[in-house]
């Protein structure tokens, strides 16, 4: 039995070109996530897909029942893989994620998905606080341009800032090739 789970966070259609909340390099991140997913399936790691819905008809993206809220086909779940619905950035908050992982004896988490500055950050920090050993595969995650105090921040800088904040304290942050070599 494995003690590792791959957590695919919010790899949903609205984040891709043509979606309601497009992220920079989402296709490349999803391709790397798909590679890691394929490897996890072959090695028998537990797989959990997190799907975010914002329960409001006025939501800018991930509206309940919308095509944009669907998991992208690149990483579509197959029979036997958990799919957990969430309504907040932290994948553990008011969901069954922690109980599901605990019931399977999971102690190590590998996180991929989106957005780096929101749901990946919130989920990684919560996981570490709950005692999980966390790995974030940074090139299987994507970010969006941001703005603060009239300063425009490109997605690449947003992504780097959040990965650097997670690295060491909350998670081991690695790239796809290095993660697969270490497995």
HELIX and SHEET records of a PDB file:
HELIX    1   1 UNK A   13  UNK A   15  5                                   3    
HELIX    2   2 UNK A   26  UNK A   43  1                                  18    
HELIX    3   3 UNK A   67  UNK A   69  5                                   3    
HELIX    4   4 UNK A   73  UNK A   75  5                                   3    
HELIX    5   5 UNK A   97  UNK A  103  1                                   7    
HELIX    6   6 UNK A  116  UNK A  120  3                                   5    
HELIX    7   7 UNK A  121  UNK A  129  1                                   9    
HELIX    8   8 UNK A  155  UNK A  166  1                                  12    
HELIX    9   9 UNK A  176  UNK A  182  1                                   7    
SHEET    1   A 6 UNK A  82  UNK A  86  0                                        
SHEET    2   A 6 UNK A  46  UNK A  52  1                                        
SHEET    3   A 6 UNK A   4  UNK A   9  1                                        
SHEET    4   A 6 UNK A 108  UNK A 114  1                                        
SHEET    5   A 6 UNK A 133  UNK A 142  1                                        
SHEET    6   A 6 UNK A 172  UNK A 174  1                                        
SHEET    1   B 2 UNK A 146  UNK A 148  0                                        
SHEET    2   B 2 UNK A 151  UNK A 153 -1                                        
END                                                                             
